[in-house]
Amino acid sequence: MAERAARKRKADQEAAALFDRELDHLPPEARWRAWMHRVEAVIFAAAEPVTRETLARVVGKGCSIDLLIDDIREDLRGRPYDLVAVAGGWKHLTRPSYADAIRAAVGASERAVDLSQLEMLVLMCIAYFQPITRAELSSFFGKEVSRDLIGHLRGAKLIASGPRSPTPGAPYTYVTTKDFLLEFGFDTLRDLPDFEALEDAGLLSKEKLLSGDIPVGLAAGEGEGEAGAEDGV
């Protein structure tokens, strides 16, 4: 097994060495278009968001990934899907305006996670205050947050165990995951609505959270698109 893995690594390294990233034989405009096609093909073929590091393997060293993405997105204007920055990478997603057509054709997205109002509120608190323990969540809501609720969020891969808390008993904390970012259409946690700004504007408070007032951007189904555009790969 180890020998087979070593042979595969060697073969991959040899293939990478032979792969022409720079395309110096092409004129600048044709080279740029070829890089655009490579990047779009890699993203199209991937089931998960593709990182900058991955895309850098198929273009020249001096090539700007951001500018390539901008030009690809410009080419996609008027198309029913776009390239979206999500979960630390880029992914093809259908545009929200086609959500009704997709649901009419194939039903709800298989990726959609069915959460109760309380689960949604607990998930939002974890997103804002992570790492946070179950006891801290229970204290925040003034009632116990059950292990079953946490288990459902974990089963949906929206949260995971974080570092142990320094409090007595060293309980586990909980943090959001890459799947959380993907589900809600965020590139990073910095894309969450600013909690302090929402408080200062009177749009959010503990009382509103407990009453189920969820900030815009964290309501279920408000991601960038309904489904990936990977069909036919």
DAQUIMO-V421795 format. One record per residue. RES is the residue in three letters. PHI is phi in whole degrees, 0 to 359 (* if undefined). PSI is psi in whole degrees, -180 to 180 (NA if undefined). NEAR is the number of other ideal C-beta (glycine too) atoms within 8 Angstrom. Layout:
<<RES;PHI;PSI;NEAR> <RES;PHI;PSI;NEAR>>
This chain:
<<MET;*;-46;4> <ALA;295;-38;5> <GLU;293;-39;6> <ARG;295;-42;7> <ALA;297;-39;8> <ALA;295;-40;8> <ARG;295;-39;8> <LYS;295;-43;8> <ARG;299;-42;8> <LYS;296;-42;8> <ALA;296;-41;8> <ASP;296;-41;8> <GLN;295;-41;8> <GLU;294;-41;8> <ALA;296;-41;8> <ALA;296;-37;8> <ALA;293;-31;6> <LEU;275;-18;6> <PHE;289;129;7> <ASP;272;99;5> <ARG;280;-36;9> <GLU;282;-34;6> <LEU;55;42;10> <ASP;296;-20;5> <HIS;285;-12;3> <LEU;265;150;8> <PRO;294;157;5> <PRO;309;-45;6> <GLU;294;-43;6> <ALA;292;-36;8> <ARG;297;-45;12> <TRP;297;-42;10> <ARG;296;-38;8> <ALA;295;-41;10> <TRP;297;-42;14> <MET;303;-46;12> <HIS;296;-40;8> <ARG;298;-48;10> <VAL;298;-45;15> <GLU;295;-39;10> <ALA;296;-43;8> <VAL;297;-44;12> <ILE;294;-42;13> <PHE;299;-38;10> <ALA;280;-15;7> <ALA;272;141;10> <ALA;280;-24;4> <GLU;243;162;8> <PRO;305;138;11> <VAL;262;128;11> <THR;280;163;8> <ARG;302;-41;7> <GLU;298;-39;6> <THR;293;-45;9> <LEU;294;-31;15> <ALA;296;-17;9> <ARG;286;-15;8> <VAL;244;6;10> <VAL;231;169;12> <GLY;294;158;9> <LYS;300;-35;5> <GLY;269;8;3> <CYS;279;138;10> <SER;270;114;5> <ILE;299;-41;11> <ASP;299;-42;6> <LEU;292;-37;8> <LEU;300;-47;15> <ILE;300;-43;11> <ASP;302;-43;8> <ASP;290;-37;10> <ILE;296;-44;12> <ARG;296;-35;10> <GLU;295;-40;7> <ASP;297;-28;7> <LEU;272;1;10> <ARG;302;131;6> <GLY;89;-10;3> <ARG;274;160;6> <PRO;281;3;5> <TYR;222;166;10> <ASP;217;170;11> <LEU;264;125;12> <VAL;237;136;11> <ALA;282;117;6> <VAL;208;139;16> <ALA;54;38;12> <GLY;81;11;9> <GLY;207;-160;12> <TRP;236;147;11> <LYS;211;146;15> <HIS;285;124;11> <LEU;228;142;16> <THR;290;153;13> <ARG;285;144;9> <PRO;305;-29;8> <SER;294;-14;4> <TYR;259;9;10> <ALA;300;-43;10> <ASP;296;-40;6> <ALA;295;-40;7> <ILE;294;-44;12> <ARG;297;-39;10> <ALA;295;-33;5> <ALA;277;-46;5> <VAL;233;4;4> <GLY;85;-172;3> <ALA;294;151;5> <SER;300;137;7> <GLU;294;-21;4> <ARG;283;-21;7> <ALA;299;134;8> <VAL;257;127;8> <ASP;274;108;3> <LEU;242;142;11> <SER;286;168;5> <GLN;300;-42;7> <LEU;293;-42;7> <GLU;299;-39;11> <MET;296;-41;13> <LEU;292;-42;13> <VAL;296;-43;14> <LEU;299;-40;14> <MET;295;-41;12> <CYS;295;-40;12> <ILE;298;-43;15> <ALA;301;-42;12> <TYR;279;-35;8> <PHE;245;13;8> <GLN;298;149;11> <PRO;285;140;9> <ILE;219;142;10> <THR;272;165;12> <ARG;296;-37;11> <ALA;296;-40;7> <GLU;293;-38;9> <LEU;296;-43;14> <SER;297;-40;10> <SER;296;-39;7> <PHE;296;-43;9> <PHE;273;-9;10> <GLY;74;14;5> <LYS;203;161;5> <GLU;293;133;4> <VAL;268;114;10> <SER;288;158;6> <ARG;297;-34;6> <ASP;297;-40;6> <LEU;296;-47;11> <ILE;300;-40;13> <GLY;297;-36;8> <HIS;294;-43;10> <LEU;295;-38;15> <ARG;292;-42;10> <GLY;297;-32;6> <ALA;280;-2;9> <LYS;64;25;7> <LEU;272;-24;12> <ILE;227;163;12> <ALA;214;168;9> <SER;290;135;6> <GLY;258;-160;9> <PRO;292;157;5> <ARG;295;141;7> <SER;286;145;10> <PRO;284;3;4> <THR;284;164;7> <PRO;308;134;3> <GLY;89;-11;4> <ALA;45;57;7> <PRO;292;158;10> <TYR;292;146;9> <THR;259;170;13> <TYR;233;144;16> <VAL;224;159;11> <THR;281;167;12> <THR;240;177;10> <LYS;298;-35;7> <ASP;295;-32;10> <PHE;299;-47;13> <LEU;300;-44;16> <LEU;294;-42;14> <GLU;297;-37;10> <PHE;255;7;10> <GLY;75;25;12> <PHE;264;144;11> <ASP;281;-49;9> <THR;221;173;7> <LEU;294;-18;8> <ARG;295;-16;5> <ASP;278;-8;7> <LEU;300;143;11> <PRO;307;135;9> <ASP;296;116;6> <PHE;295;-46;9> <GLU;295;-38;6> <ALA;295;-38;8> <LEU;295;-40;11> <GLU;295;-47;10> <ASP;298;-33;6> <ALA;276;-1;6> <GLY;76;15;5> <LEU;269;-13;7> <LEU;210;142;9> <SER;202;171;7> <LYS;301;-40;6> <GLU;298;-41;6> <LYS;291;-37;9> <LEU;299;-46;12> <LEU;292;-25;9> <SER;272;-3;6> <GLY;93;20;7> <ASP;274;99;7> <ILE;264;131;8> <PRO;300;148;10> <VAL;301;134;6> <GLY;107;-18;9> <LEU;243;9;12> <ALA;283;142;8> <ALA;301;138;7> <GLY;84;11;5> <GLU;256;31;9> <GLY;285;-179;10> <GLU;292;-36;8> <GLY;213;175;14> <GLU;268;-32;10> <ALA;203;158;9> <GLY;286;161;9> <ALA;255;49;9> <GLU;261;-1;10> <ASP;301;140;4> <GLY;92;1;3> <VAL;285;NA;5>>
